[in-house]
Amino acid sequence: MKKFTGILFGLLLSAISVSAQSKSTMISTLYNDGVKLIGEKKYAEARIKLDEAVRMKGDYAEAVFARGTCSLMLDERDKACLDFVKASSQGWKPADEYIKKYCSSDAVGRKAKPVQPKKTTGIAK
């Protein structure tokens, strides 16, 4: 009985290991497919693949950043900036440059808010 239990335990550990490898492989495949679609300028399709990779591994900073790039190319800047900030917080340094370039109030493509003149009271000091 001990031998049978030992064999069963070994099989269970093997199944868990294979399952973890399969998940890792699936995440990598989704990411690679997404990057390939970006190269083909199929940003909406790429974002779907990258979104699934991020759903499976939330701390996959490269995939989060790539998904943000897709959103930027689809002119969905707010979504893009959320992903750039998330990728940066996960340690993905290239995201910092994108945050500065695309997410600040004076960023490329953002309309600057008009500066309102200060009201004067007419009292000279």
N, C-alpha and C positions, 0 to 999 in steps of 0.2 A: 504494500500500500504506500509506503514511503517513497519507493521508486516511482510509482505512478504519479504521486503528488509532485515529486521533483520534476518529472517530465512535463506535466501539465503546467507547472509554474514556469519552466523554461520556454515552453511554447507561447505562453501568455506574454512573457517579456519580449520574445521575438516579434510577436504581433504588434506590440506597442511600439517597438523600435521601427518596424517597417512603416507603421502608420505615421509616425513622426517624420520619417524620411519622405514619405509620400506627400505629406502636407508641405514640407519644406520645398520639395521639387515643384509642387503645384504653385506655390507662391512665386518662386523664381520664374516659372514659365509665364505666369500672368504678367509679372513685371517686364520680362523680356519681350513678350508679345505687345505690351503697351508701348514700350520704347520703340519697337519696330513700327507700330502704327503712327507714332509721333513723326518718325522719319518719313512716313508716307503722307503726312499732313492730314491724317484721319483722327483728329483730336477728340471728337465725341466718342468714337469707338475705343480709342486709347484710354480715355478717362474711365470707361466702364471696366476695362481690364485692370487698371491701376486701383480703382475703387475696390474691386474684389480683393486684390492683393492686400490693400490696407485693412479691409474688413477682417481678413484672416490673420494679419500681423500688424497691429496698430502702431507699433514702434518702428516700422520700416520707413525710415526718414527719406530714403532715396525715392521710394514709391510715392510718398506724400508730396515731395517736391515736384516730381514728374507730373502728378495729378494736378498740382497747382499750375504748372506750365500749360497743361491742356486747357484748364479753365481760363487762363490768361489769353491764350490763342483763340478761345471761343468768346472773348470779350465779356467774361464773367469775372471781373476783377475782384469783387468782394470774396468770392469763393477762392480765387487764386491766393489772395492775401492771407486768408485763414490757413490755407495749406502751407504757405511760405513761413508763417509764424510758427505753425506746429512743427515743421521740419527743422526750423532753426532751434526751437526749444528741445528738439531731440538730438541736437548737435551737428546738424547738417549745415556747415559753414556757407556753402554757395547761396543758401536761402537768404542770408543777411544782405547780400548785395541786391537781390531781387526785392526785398522789403524796402530798402532805401530807394531803389529805382522806380518801383511800381506801386508802392502802398502808402507812401507819405502823401500829405495833402497837396504838395507841389510836385508830385510824381509825373513822369512821362504819361501823357494822355489824359491826365486828370484836369478838369477845369478848375482853375484857381478861383477861389471865392473873391468877389470884388471887395476891395478895401473901402470901408465906409469912412468918409471924412469925419473927424472928431467935431462934435458940436462945440461951438464956442459960446460962452455966456456973454460975451461983449465986455467983460470986465478985464481991463488990462492990469497986469501986475508989475 
